[in-house]
């Protein structure tokens, strides 16, 4: 997706690593850290962006 949209893949990975996509659940922390509606919104933004470039994410 990064390559097809003219972005640097390393920058994209860095951005994702600094965003809410860093799930504390990976470490066994299941406390609420953000609203589900926010996660759905962010995931839809990524899906919509990837579809513009013909890159499936699902």
PDBQT receptor file of N, H, CA, C and O in Angstrom, charges set to zero:
ATOM      1  N   UNK A   1       0.823  -1.176   0.000  1.00  0.00    +0.000 N 
ATOM      2  CA  UNK A   1       0.000   0.000   0.000  1.00  0.00    +0.000 C 
ATOM      3  C   UNK A   1       0.875   1.249   0.000  1.00  0.00    +0.000 C 
ATOM      4  O   UNK A   1       0.617   2.195  -0.744  1.00  0.00    +0.000 OA
ATOM      5  N   UNK A   2       1.897   1.248   0.828  1.00  0.00    +0.000 N 
ATOM      6  H   UNK A   2       2.106   0.480   1.433  1.00  0.00    +0.000 HD
ATOM      7  CA  UNK A   2       2.778   2.419   0.901  1.00  0.00    +0.000 C 
ATOM      8  C   UNK A   2       3.427   2.684  -0.456  1.00  0.00    +0.000 C 
ATOM      9  O   UNK A   2       3.441   3.821  -0.929  1.00  0.00    +0.000 OA
ATOM     10  N   UNK A   3       3.956   1.648  -1.073  1.00  0.00    +0.000 N 
ATOM     11  H   UNK A   3       3.945   0.725  -0.689  1.00  0.00    +0.000 HD
ATOM     12  CA  UNK A   3       4.647   1.808  -2.357  1.00  0.00    +0.000 C 
ATOM     13  C   UNK A   3       3.698   2.316  -3.432  1.00  0.00    +0.000 C 
ATOM     14  O   UNK A   3       4.042   3.229  -4.182  1.00  0.00    +0.000 OA
ATOM     15  N   UNK A   4       2.499   1.728  -3.515  1.00  0.00    +0.000 N 
ATOM     16  H   UNK A   4       2.220   0.985  -2.906  1.00  0.00    +0.000 HD
ATOM     17  CA  UNK A   4       1.549   2.131  -4.545  1.00  0.00    +0.000 C 
ATOM     18  C   UNK A   4       1.023   3.540  -4.328  1.00  0.00    +0.000 C 
ATOM     19  O   UNK A   4       0.618   4.199  -5.285  1.00  0.00    +0.000 OA
ATOM     20  N   UNK A   5       1.022   4.015  -3.087  1.00  0.00    +0.000 N 
ATOM     21  H   UNK A   5       1.351   3.480  -2.309  1.00  0.00    +0.000 HD
ATOM     22  CA  UNK A   5       0.526   5.367  -2.829  1.00  0.00    +0.000 C 
ATOM     23  C   UNK A   5       1.663   6.393  -2.768  1.00  0.00    +0.000 C 
ATOM     24  O   UNK A   5       1.439   7.556  -2.432  1.00  0.00    +0.000 OA
ATOM     25  N   UNK A   6       2.873   5.956  -3.094  1.00  0.00    +0.000 N 
ATOM     26  H   UNK A   6       3.054   5.012  -3.368  1.00  0.00    +0.000 HD
ATOM     27  CA  UNK A   6       4.011   6.871  -3.146  1.00  0.00    +0.000 C 
ATOM     28  C   UNK A   6       4.582   7.228  -1.782  1.00  0.00    +0.000 C 
ATOM     29  O   UNK A   6       5.224   8.267  -1.627  1.00  0.00    +0.000 OA
ATOM     30  N   UNK A   7       4.352   6.381  -0.805  1.00  0.00    +0.000 N 
ATOM     31  H   UNK A   7       3.831   5.538  -0.931  1.00  0.00    +0.000 HD
ATOM     32  CA  UNK A   7       4.854   6.629   0.549  1.00  0.00    +0.000 C 
ATOM     33  C   UNK A   7       6.035   5.706   0.849  1.00  0.00    +0.000 C 
ATOM     34  O   UNK A   7       6.205   4.661   0.222  1.00  0.00    +0.000 OA
ATOM     35  N   UNK A   8       6.828   6.112   1.803  1.00  0.00    +0.000 N 
ATOM     36  H   UNK A   8       6.690   6.962   2.313  1.00  0.00    +0.000 HD
ATOM     37  CA  UNK A   8       7.949   5.299   2.261  1.00  0.00    +0.000 C 
ATOM     38  C   UNK A   8       7.413   4.244   3.234  1.00  0.00    +0.000 C 
ATOM     39  O   UNK A   8       6.807   4.588   4.249  1.00  0.00    +0.000 OA
ATOM     40  N   UNK A   9       7.633   2.977   2.931  1.00  0.00    +0.000 N 
ATOM     41  H   UNK A   9       8.125   2.698   2.107  1.00  0.00    +0.000 HD
ATOM     42  CA  UNK A   9       7.139   1.890   3.765  1.00  0.00    +0.000 C 
ATOM     43  C   UNK A   9       7.659   1.948   5.184  1.00  0.00    +0.000 C 
ATOM     44  O   UNK A   9       6.935   1.618   6.123  1.00  0.00    +0.000 OA
ATOM     45  N   UNK A  10       8.908   2.363   5.356  1.00  0.00    +0.000 N 
ATOM     46  H   UNK A  10       9.497   2.631   4.593  1.00  0.00    +0.000 HD
ATOM     47  CA  UNK A  10       9.483   2.460   6.707  1.00  0.00    +0.000 C 
ATOM     48  C   UNK A  10       8.774   3.541   7.520  1.00  0.00    +0.000 C 
ATOM     49  O   UNK A  10       8.547   3.379   8.719  1.00  0.00    +0.000 OA
ATOM     50  N   UNK A  11       8.424   4.651   6.854  1.00  0.00    +0.000 N 
ATOM     51  H   UNK A  11       8.608   4.783   5.880  1.00  0.00    +0.000 HD
ATOM     52  CA  UNK A  11       7.696   5.712   7.557  1.00  0.00    +0.000 C 
ATOM     53  C   UNK A  11       6.314   5.234   7.969  1.00  0.00    +0.000 C 
ATOM     54  O   UNK A  11       5.835   5.571   9.052  1.00  0.00    +0.000 OA
ATOM     55  N   UNK A  12       5.670   4.447   7.107  1.00  0.00    +0.000 N 
ATOM     56  H   UNK A  12       6.060   4.173   6.227  1.00  0.00    +0.000 HD
ATOM     57  CA  UNK A  12       4.342   3.932   7.416  1.00  0.00    +0.000 C 
ATOM     58  C   UNK A  12       4.390   2.994   8.619  1.00  0.00    +0.000 C 
ATOM     59  O   UNK A  12       3.539   3.082   9.503  1.00  0.00    +0.000 OA
ATOM     60  N   UNK A  13       5.365   2.108   8.660  1.00  0.00    +0.000 N 
ATOM     61  H   UNK A  13       6.056   2.037   7.942  1.00  0.00    +0.000 HD
ATOM     62  CA  UNK A  13       5.512   1.195   9.793  1.00  0.00    +0.000 C 
ATOM     63  C   UNK A  13       5.785   1.984  11.075  1.00  0.00    +0.000 C 
ATOM     64  O   UNK A  13       5.244   1.660  12.132  1.00  0.00    +0.000 OA
ATOM     65  N   UNK A  14       6.615   3.008  10.981  1.00  0.00    +0.000 N 
ATOM     66  H   UNK A  14       7.055   3.271  10.122  1.00  0.00    +0.000 HD
ATOM     67  CA  UNK A  14       6.897   3.857  12.142  1.00  0.00    +0.000 C 
ATOM     68  C   UNK A  14       5.625   4.540  12.628  1.00  0.00    +0.000 C 
ATOM     69  O   UNK A  14       5.360   4.581  13.829  1.00  0.00    +0.000 OA
ATOM     70  N   UNK A  15       4.840   5.073  11.703  1.00  0.00    +0.000 N 
ATOM     71  H   UNK A  15       5.055   5.039  10.727  1.00  0.00    +0.000 HD
ATOM     72  CA  UNK A  15       3.584   5.726  12.061  1.00  0.00    +0.000 C 
ATOM     73  C   UNK A  15       2.646   4.756  12.766  1.00  0.00    +0.000 C 
ATOM     74  O   UNK A  15       2.078   5.087  13.807  1.00  0.00    +0.000 OA
ATOM     75  N   UNK A  16       2.481   3.564  12.207  1.00  0.00    +0.000 N 
ATOM     76  H   UNK A  16       2.943   3.295  11.362  1.00  0.00    +0.000 HD
ATOM     77  CA  UNK A  16       1.601   2.576  12.829  1.00  0.00    +0.000 C 
ATOM     78  C   UNK A  16       2.106   2.182  14.210  1.00  0.00    +0.000 C 
ATOM     79  O   UNK A  16       1.310   1.926  15.113  1.00  0.00    +0.000 OA
ATOM     80  N   UNK A  17       3.414   2.132  14.378  1.00  0.00    +0.000 N 
ATOM     81  H   UNK A  17       4.061   2.340  13.645  1.00  0.00    +0.000 HD
ATOM     82  CA  UNK A  17       3.990   1.781  15.663  1.00  0.00    +0.000 C 
ATOM     83  C   UNK A  17       3.781   2.841  16.726  1.00  0.00    +0.000 C 
ATOM     84  O   UNK A  17       3.882   2.556  17.919  1.00  0.00    +0.000 OA
ATOM     85  N   UNK A  18       3.490   4.062  16.302  1.00  0.00    +0.000 N 
ATOM     86  H   UNK A  18       3.408   4.293  15.333  1.00  0.00    +0.000 HD
ATOM     87  CA  UNK A  18       3.277   5.158  17.239  1.00  0.00    +0.000 C 
ATOM     88  C   UNK A  18       1.801   5.501  17.395  1.00  0.00    +0.000 C 
ATOM     89  O   UNK A  18       1.453   6.470  18.069  1.00  0.00    +0.000 OA
ATOM     90  N   UNK A  19       0.944   4.716  16.780  1.00  0.00    +0.000 N 
ATOM     91  H   UNK A  19       1.227   3.929  16.232  1.00  0.00    +0.000 HD
ATOM     92  CA  UNK A  19      -0.487   5.006  16.816  1.00  0.00    +0.000 C 
ATOM     93  C   UNK A  19      -1.207   4.042  17.748  1.00  0.00    +0.000 C 
ATOM     94  O   UNK A  19      -0.574   3.248  18.444  1.00  0.00    +0.000 OA
ATOM     95  N   UNK A  20      -2.526   4.115  17.758  1.00  0.00    +0.000 N 
ATOM     96  H   UNK A  20      -3.040   4.760  17.193  1.00  0.00    +0.000 HD
ATOM     97  CA  UNK A  20      -3.333   3.217  18.584  1.00  0.00    +0.000 C 
ATOM     98  C   UNK A  20      -3.326   1.790  18.070  1.00  0.00    +0.000 C 
ATOM     99  O   UNK A  20      -3.927   0.910  18.687  1.00  0.00    +0.000 OA
ATOM    100  N   UNK A  21      -2.661   1.546  16.961  1.00  0.00    +0.000 N 
ATOM    101  H   UNK A  21      -2.173   2.261  16.460  1.00  0.00    +0.000 HD
ATOM    102  CA  UNK A  21      -2.565   0.178  16.472  1.00  0.00    +0.000 C 
ATOM    103  C   UNK A  21      -1.602  -0.647  17.314  1.00  0.00    +0.000 C 
ATOM    104  O   UNK A  21      -1.480  -1.856  17.114  1.00  0.00    +0.000 OA
ATOM    105  N   UNK A  22      -0.922  -0.004  18.248  1.00  0.00    +0.000 N 
ATOM    106  H   UNK A  22      -1.021   0.978  18.410  1.00  0.00    +0.000 HD
ATOM    107  CA  UNK A  22      -0.102  -0.735  19.210  1.00  0.00    +0.000 C 
ATOM    108  C   UNK A  22      -1.044  -1.249  20.283  1.00  0.00    +0.000 C 
ATOM    109  O   UNK A  22      -1.335  -0.533  21.240  1.00  0.00    +0.000 OA
ATOM    110  N   UNK A  23      -1.507  -2.429  20.148  1.00  0.00    +0.000 N 
ATOM    111  H   UNK A  23      -1.270  -3.011  19.370  1.00  0.00    +0.000 HD
ATOM    112  CA  UNK A  23      -2.508  -2.960  21.062  1.00  0.00    +0.000 C 
ATOM    113  C   UNK A  23      -1.881  -3.464  22.347  1.00  0.00    +0.000 C 
ATOM    114  O   UNK A  23      -0.984  -4.306  22.314  1.00  0.00    +0.000 OA
ATOM    115  N   UNK A  24      -2.354  -2.949  23.498  1.00  0.00    +0.000 N 
ATOM    116  H   UNK A  24      -3.083  -2.265  23.524  1.00  0.00    +0.000 HD
ATOM    117  CA  UNK A  24      -1.863  -3.472  24.774  1.00  0.00    +0.000 C 
ATOM    118  C   UNK A  24      -2.343  -4.898  25.025  1.00  0.00    +0.000 C 
ATOM    119  O   UNK A  24      -1.819  -5.585  25.901  1.00  0.00    +0.000 OA
ATOM    120  N   UNK A  25      -3.349  -5.349  24.252  1.00  0.00    +0.000 N 
ATOM    121  H   UNK A  25      -3.776  -4.791  23.540  1.00  0.00    +0.000 HD
ATOM    122  CA  UNK A  25      -3.852  -6.716  24.416  1.00  0.00    +0.000 C 
ATOM    123  C   UNK A  25      -2.774  -7.750  24.094  1.00  0.00    +0.000 C 
ATOM    124  O   UNK A  25      -2.814  -8.875  24.591  1.00  0.00    +0.000 OA
ATOM    125  N   UNK A  26      -1.819  -7.360  23.262  1.00  0.00    +0.000 N 
ATOM    126  H   UNK A  26      -1.787  -6.446  22.859  1.00  0.00    +0.000 HD
ATOM    127  CA  UNK A  26      -0.725  -8.272  22.915  1.00  0.00    +0.000 C 
ATOM    128  C   UNK A  26       0.024  -8.677  24.181  1.00  0.00    +0.000 C 
ATOM    129  O   UNK A  26       0.499  -9.806  24.303  1.00  0.00    +0.000 OA
ATOM    130  N   UNK A  27       0.122  -7.733  25.125  1.00  0.00    +0.000 N 
ATOM    131  H   UNK A  27      -0.264  -6.816  25.027  1.00  0.00    +0.000 HD
ATOM    132  CA  UNK A  27       0.830  -7.994  26.377  1.00  0.00    +0.000 C 
ATOM    133  C   UNK A  27      -0.100  -8.491  27.478  1.00  0.00    +0.000 C 
ATOM    134  O   UNK A  27       0.297  -8.579  28.640  1.00  0.00    +0.000 OA
ATOM    135  N   UNK A  28      -1.352  -8.818  27.106  1.00  0.00    +0.000 N 
ATOM    136  H   UNK A  28      -1.674  -8.746  26.162  1.00  0.00    +0.000 HD
ATOM    137  CA  UNK A  28      -2.301  -9.331  28.095  1.00  0.00    +0.000 C 
ATOM    138  C   UNK A  28      -3.050  -8.253  28.855  1.00  0.00    +0.000 C 
ATOM    139  O   UNK A  28      -3.746  -8.560  29.823  1.00  0.00    +0.000 OA
ATOM    140  N   UNK A  29      -2.927  -6.995  28.442  1.00  0.00    +0.000 N 
ATOM    141  H   UNK A  29      -2.361  -6.745  27.656  1.00  0.00    +0.000 HD
ATOM    142  CA  UNK A  29      -3.636  -5.891  29.088  1.00  0.00    +0.000 C 
ATOM    143  C   UNK A  29      -4.947  -5.667  28.342  1.00  0.00    +0.000 C 
ATOM    144  O   UNK A  29      -4.946  -5.169  27.216  1.00  0.00    +0.000 OA
ATOM    145  N   UNK A  30      -6.060  -6.032  28.963  1.00  0.00    +0.000 N 
ATOM    146  H   UNK A  30      -6.061  -6.436  29.878  1.00  0.00    +0.000 HD
ATOM    147  CA  UNK A  30      -7.352  -5.928  28.316  1.00  0.00    +0.000 C 
ATOM    148  C   UNK A  30      -8.166  -4.728  28.803  1.00  0.00    +0.000 C 
ATOM    149  O   UNK A  30      -9.372  -4.663  28.568  1.00  0.00    +0.000 OA
ATOM    150  N   UNK A  31      -7.520  -3.789  29.472  1.00  0.00    +0.000 N 
ATOM    151  H   UNK A  31      -6.540  -3.842  29.663  1.00  0.00    +0.000 HD
ATOM    152  CA  UNK A  31      -8.204  -2.576  29.918  1.00  0.00    +0.000 C 
ATOM    153  C   UNK A  31      -8.606  -1.740  28.697  1.00  0.00    +0.000 C 
ATOM    154  O   UNK A  31      -7.923  -1.755  27.674  1.00  0.00    +0.000 OA
ATOM    155  N   UNK A  32      -9.704  -1.023  28.814  1.00  0.00    +0.000 N 
ATOM    156  H   UNK A  32     -10.259  -1.011  29.646  1.00  0.00    +0.000 HD
ATOM    157  CA  UNK A  32     -10.178  -0.171  27.723  1.00  0.00    +0.000 C 
ATOM    158  C   UNK A  32      -9.174   0.962  27.521  1.00  0.00    +0.000 C 
ATOM    159  O   UNK A  32      -8.862   1.697  28.458  1.00  0.00    +0.000 OA
ATOM    160  N   UNK A  33      -8.674   1.098  26.299  1.00  0.00    +0.000 N 
ATOM    161  H   UNK A  33      -8.928   0.501  25.538  1.00  0.00    +0.000 HD
ATOM    162  CA  UNK A  33      -7.706   2.158  26.025  1.00  0.00    +0.000 C 
ATOM    163  C   UNK A  33      -8.232   3.175  25.017  1.00  0.00    +0.000 C 
ATOM    164  O   UNK A  33      -7.707   4.285  24.937  1.00  0.00    +0.000 OA
ATOM    165  N   UNK A  34      -9.257   2.819  24.246  1.00  0.00    +0.000 N 
ATOM    166  H   UNK A  34      -9.683   1.916  24.311  1.00  0.00    +0.000 HD
ATOM    167  CA  UNK A  34      -9.892   3.743  23.317  1.00  0.00    +0.000 C 
ATOM    168  C   UNK A  34     -11.233   3.149  22.889  1.00  0.00    +0.000 C 
ATOM    169  O   UNK A  34     -11.480   1.954  23.052  1.00  0.00    +0.000 OA
ATOM    170  N   UNK A  35     -12.083   3.995  22.345  1.00  0.00    +0.000 N 
ATOM    171  H   UNK A  35     -11.882   4.966  22.212  1.00  0.00    +0.000 HD
ATOM    172  CA  UNK A  35     -13.422   3.557  21.958  1.00  0.00    +0.000 C 
ATOM    173  C   UNK A  35     -13.387   2.685  20.716  1.00  0.00    +0.000 C 
ATOM    174  O   UNK A  35     -12.584   2.910  19.810  1.00  0.00    +0.000 OA
ATOM    175  N   UNK A  36     -14.248   1.707  20.678  1.00  0.00    +0.000 N 
ATOM    176  H   UNK A  36     -14.901   1.525  21.413  1.00  0.00    +0.000 HD
ATOM    177  CA  UNK A  36     -14.366   0.833  19.517  1.00  0.00    +0.000 C 
ATOM    178  C   UNK A  36     -14.711   1.635  18.275  1.00  0.00    +0.000 C 
ATOM    179  O   UNK A  36     -14.205   1.343  17.192  1.00  0.00    +0.000 OA
ATOM    180  N   UNK A  37     -15.569   2.647  18.415  1.00  0.00    +0.000 N 
ATOM    181  H   UNK A  37     -15.981   2.884  19.296  1.00  0.00    +0.000 HD
ATOM    182  CA  UNK A  37     -15.956   3.451  17.243  1.00  0.00    +0.000 C 
ATOM    183  C   UNK A  37     -14.738   4.157  16.641  1.00  0.00    +0.000 C 
ATOM    184  O   UNK A  37     -14.678   4.372  15.431  1.00  0.00    +0.000 OA
ATOM    185  N   UNK A  38     -13.774   4.515  17.482  1.00  0.00    +0.000 N 
ATOM    186  H   UNK A  38     -13.822   4.340  18.466  1.00  0.00    +0.000 HD
ATOM    187  CA  UNK A  38     -12.557   5.148  16.981  1.00  0.00    +0.000 C 
ATOM    188  C   UNK A  38     -11.712   4.141  16.210  1.00  0.00    +0.000 C 
ATOM    189  O   UNK A  38     -11.160   4.465  15.159  1.00  0.00    +0.000 OA
ATOM    190  N   UNK A  39     -11.612   2.930  16.727  1.00  0.00    +0.000 N 
ATOM    191  H   UNK A  39     -12.061   2.667  17.581  1.00  0.00    +0.000 HD
ATOM    192  CA  UNK A  39     -10.863   1.892  16.031  1.00  0.00    +0.000 C 
ATOM    193  C   UNK A  39     -11.518   1.561  14.690  1.00  0.00    +0.000 C 
ATOM    194  O   UNK A  39     -10.826   1.388  13.686  1.00  0.00    +0.000 OA
ATOM    195  N   UNK A  40     -12.849   1.473  14.670  1.00  0.00    +0.000 N 
ATOM    196  H   UNK A  40     -13.411   1.613  15.485  1.00  0.00    +0.000 HD
ATOM    197  CA  UNK A  40     -13.573   1.188  13.424  1.00  0.00    +0.000 C 
ATOM    198  C   UNK A  40     -13.330   2.312  12.420  1.00  0.00    +0.000 C 
ATOM    199  O   UNK A  40     -13.083   2.048  11.243  1.00  0.00    +0.000 OA
ATOM    200  N   UNK A  41     -13.396   3.558  12.874  1.00  0.00    +0.000 N 
ATOM    201  H   UNK A  41     -13.597   3.773  13.829  1.00  0.00    +0.000 HD
ATOM    202  CA  UNK A  41     -13.155   4.706  11.991  1.00  0.00    +0.000 C 
ATOM    203  C   UNK A  41     -11.759   4.630  11.383  1.00  0.00    +0.000 C 
ATOM    204  O   UNK A  41     -11.594   4.794  10.174  1.00  0.00    +0.000 OA
ATOM    205  N   UNK A  42     -10.763   4.384  12.216  1.00  0.00    +0.000 N 
ATOM    206  H   UNK A  42     -10.898   4.251  13.198  1.00  0.00    +0.000 HD
ATOM    207  CA  UNK A  42      -9.386   4.325  11.734  1.00  0.00    +0.000 C 
ATOM    208  C   UNK A  42      -9.182   3.176  10.759  1.00  0.00    +0.000 C 
ATOM    209  O   UNK A  42      -8.486   3.327   9.755  1.00  0.00    +0.000 OA
ATOM    210  N   UNK A  43      -9.784   2.032  11.049  1.00  0.00    +0.000 N 
ATOM    211  H   UNK A  43     -10.350   1.909  11.865  1.00  0.00    +0.000 HD
ATOM    212  CA  UNK A  43      -9.641   0.876  10.150  1.00  0.00    +0.000 C 
ATOM    213  C   UNK A  43     -10.319   1.148   8.823  1.00  0.00    +0.000 C 
ATOM    214  O   UNK A  43      -9.813   0.749   7.774  1.00  0.00    +0.000 OA
ATOM    215  N   UNK A  44     -11.456   1.822   8.853  1.00  0.00    +0.000 N 
ATOM    216  H   UNK A  44     -11.867   2.146   9.705  1.00  0.00    +0.000 HD
ATOM    217  CA  UNK A  44     -12.147   2.162   7.608  1.00  0.00    +0.000 C 
ATOM    218  C   UNK A  44     -11.333   3.155   6.789  1.00  0.00    +0.000 C 
ATOM    219  O   UNK A  44     -11.312   3.070   5.561  1.00  0.00    +0.000 OA
ATOM    220  N   UNK A  45     -10.663   4.095   7.449  1.00  0.00    +0.000 N 
ATOM    221  H   UNK A  45     -10.680   4.165   8.446  1.00  0.00    +0.000 HD
ATOM    222  CA  UNK A  45      -9.803   5.035   6.729  1.00  0.00    +0.000 C 
ATOM    223  C   UNK A  45      -8.677   4.294   6.005  1.00  0.00    +0.000 C 
ATOM    224  O   UNK A  45      -8.371   4.596   4.851  1.00  0.00    +0.000 OA
ATOM    225  N   UNK A  46      -8.071   3.336   6.679  1.00  0.00    +0.000 N 
ATOM    226  H   UNK A  46      -8.319   3.091   7.616  1.00  0.00    +0.000 HD
ATOM    227  CA  UNK A  46      -6.998   2.555   6.066  1.00  0.00    +0.000 C 
ATOM    228  C   UNK A  46      -7.544   1.742   4.898  1.00  0.00    +0.000 C 
ATOM    229  O   UNK A  46      -6.944   1.711   3.824  1.00  0.00    +0.000 OA
ATOM    230  N   UNK A  47      -8.686   1.082   5.108  1.00  0.00    +0.000 N 
ATOM    231  H   UNK A  47      -9.174   1.107   5.981  1.00  0.00    +0.000 HD
ATOM    232  CA  UNK A  47      -9.277   0.273   4.033  1.00  0.00    +0.000 C 
ATOM    233  C   UNK A  47      -9.630   1.143   2.832  1.00  0.00    +0.000 C 
ATOM    234  O   UNK A  47      -9.340   0.769   1.696  1.00  0.00    +0.000 OA
ATOM    235  N   UNK A  48     -10.250   2.293   3.064  1.00  0.00    +0.000 N 
ATOM    236  H   UNK A  48     -10.486   2.597   3.987  1.00  0.00    +0.000 HD
ATOM    237  CA  UNK A  48     -10.619   3.182   1.960  1.00  0.00    +0.000 C 
ATOM    238  C   UNK A  48      -9.392   3.668   1.204  1.00  0.00    +0.000 C 
ATOM    239  O   UNK A  48      -9.404   3.745  -0.025  1.00  0.00    +0.000 OA
ATOM    240  N   UNK A  49      -8.342   3.994   1.932  1.00  0.00    +0.000 N 
ATOM    241  H   UNK A  49      -8.332   3.932   2.930  1.00  0.00    +0.000 HD
ATOM    242  CA  UNK A  49      -7.102   4.459   1.289  1.00  0.00    +0.000 C 
ATOM    243  C   UNK A  49      -6.493   3.341   0.449  1.00  0.00    +0.000 C 
ATOM    244  O   UNK A  49      -6.060   3.568  -0.680  1.00  0.00    +0.000 OA
ATOM    245  N   UNK A  50      -6.461   2.138   1.006  1.00  0.00    +0.000 N 
ATOM    246  H   UNK A  50      -6.812   1.953   1.924  1.00  0.00    +0.000 HD
ATOM    247  CA  UNK A  50      -5.844   1.025   0.272  1.00  0.00    +0.000 C 
ATOM    248  C   UNK A  50      -6.645   0.661  -0.973  1.00  0.00    +0.000 C 
ATOM    249  O   UNK A  50      -6.067   0.270  -1.987  1.00  0.00    +0.000 OA
ATOM    250  N   UNK A  51      -7.971   0.786  -0.906  1.00  0.00    +0.000 N 
ATOM    251  H   UNK A  51      -8.440   1.104  -0.082  1.00  0.00    +0.000 HD
ATOM    252  CA  UNK A  51      -8.802   0.457  -2.070  1.00  0.00    +0.000 C 
ATOM    253  C   UNK A  51      -8.540   1.421  -3.231  1.00  0.00    +0.000 C 
ATOM    254  O   UNK A  51      -8.663   1.025  -4.390  1.00  0.00    +0.000 OA
ATOM    255  N   UNK A  52      -8.184   2.671  -2.945  1.00  0.00    +0.000 N 
ATOM    256  H   UNK A  52      -8.085   2.992  -2.003  1.00  0.00    +0.000 HD
ATOM    257  CA  UNK A  52      -7.860   3.638  -4.002  1.00  0.00    +0.000 C 
ATOM    258  C   UNK A  52      -6.718   3.135  -4.866  1.00  0.00    +0.000 C 
ATOM    259  O   UNK A  52      -6.640   3.456  -6.052  1.00  0.00    +0.000 OA
ATOM    260  N   UNK A  53      -5.823   2.336  -4.266  1.00  0.00    +0.000 N 
ATOM    261  H   UNK A  53      -5.886   2.075  -3.303  1.00  0.00    +0.000 HD
ATOM    262  CA  UNK A  53      -4.628   1.883  -4.965  1.00  0.00    +0.000 C 
ATOM    263  C   UNK A  53      -4.705   0.406  -5.320  1.00  0.00    +0.000 C 
ATOM    264  O   UNK A  53      -3.718  -0.180  -5.764  1.00  0.00    +0.000 OA
ATOM    265  N   UNK A  54      -5.881  -0.200  -5.124  1.00  0.00    +0.000 N 
ATOM    266  H   UNK A  54      -6.682   0.277  -4.763  1.00  0.00    +0.000 HD
ATOM    267  CA  UNK A  54      -6.062  -1.592  -5.490  1.00  0.00    +0.000 C 
ATOM    268  C   UNK A  54      -5.288  -2.577  -4.613  1.00  0.00    +0.000 C 
ATOM    269  O   UNK A  54      -4.881  -3.644  -5.071  1.00  0.00    +0.000 OA
ATOM    270  N   UNK A  55      -5.091  -2.206  -3.351  1.00  0.00    +0.000 N 
ATOM    271  H   UNK A  55      -5.422  -1.338  -2.978  1.00  0.00    +0.000 HD
ATOM    272  CA  UNK A  55      -4.340  -3.052  -2.429  1.00  0.00    +0.000 C 
ATOM    273  C   UNK A  55      -5.318  -3.614  -1.392  1.00  0.00    +0.000 C 
ATOM    274  O   UNK A  55      -5.806  -2.865  -0.546  1.00  0.00    +0.000 OA
ATOM    275  N   UNK A  56      -5.611  -4.905  -1.441  1.00  0.00    +0.000 N 
ATOM    276  H   UNK A  56      -5.215  -5.513  -2.128  1.00  0.00    +0.000 HD
ATOM    277  CA  UNK A  56      -6.538  -5.471  -0.461  1.00  0.00    +0.000 C 
ATOM    278  C   UNK A  56      -5.884  -5.538   0.924  1.00  0.00    +0.000 C 
ATOM    279  O   UNK A  56      -4.703  -5.859   1.054  1.00  0.00    +0.000 OA
ATOM    280  N   UNK A  57      -6.663  -5.234   1.932  1.00  0.00    +0.000 N 
ATOM    281  H   UNK A  57      -7.623  -4.972   1.827  1.00  0.00    +0.000 HD
ATOM    282  CA  UNK A  57      -6.160  -5.320   3.300  1.00  0.00    +0.000 C 
ATOM    283  C   UNK A  57      -7.001  -6.290   4.126  1.00  0.00    +0.000 C 
ATOM    284  O   UNK A  57      -6.738  -6.478   5.314  1.00  0.00    +0.000 OA
ATOM    285  N   UNK A  58      -7.975  -6.886   3.531  1.00  0.00    +0.000 N 
ATOM    286  H   UNK A  58      -8.189  -6.733   2.567  1.00  0.00    +0.000 HD
ATOM    287  CA  UNK A  58      -8.826  -7.828   4.257  1.00  0.00    +0.000 C 
ATOM    288  C   UNK A  58      -8.752  -9.176   3.617  1.00  0.00    +0.000 C 
ATOM    289  O   UNK A  58      -9.400 -10.115   4.080  1.00  0.00    +0.000 OA
TER     290      UNK A  58
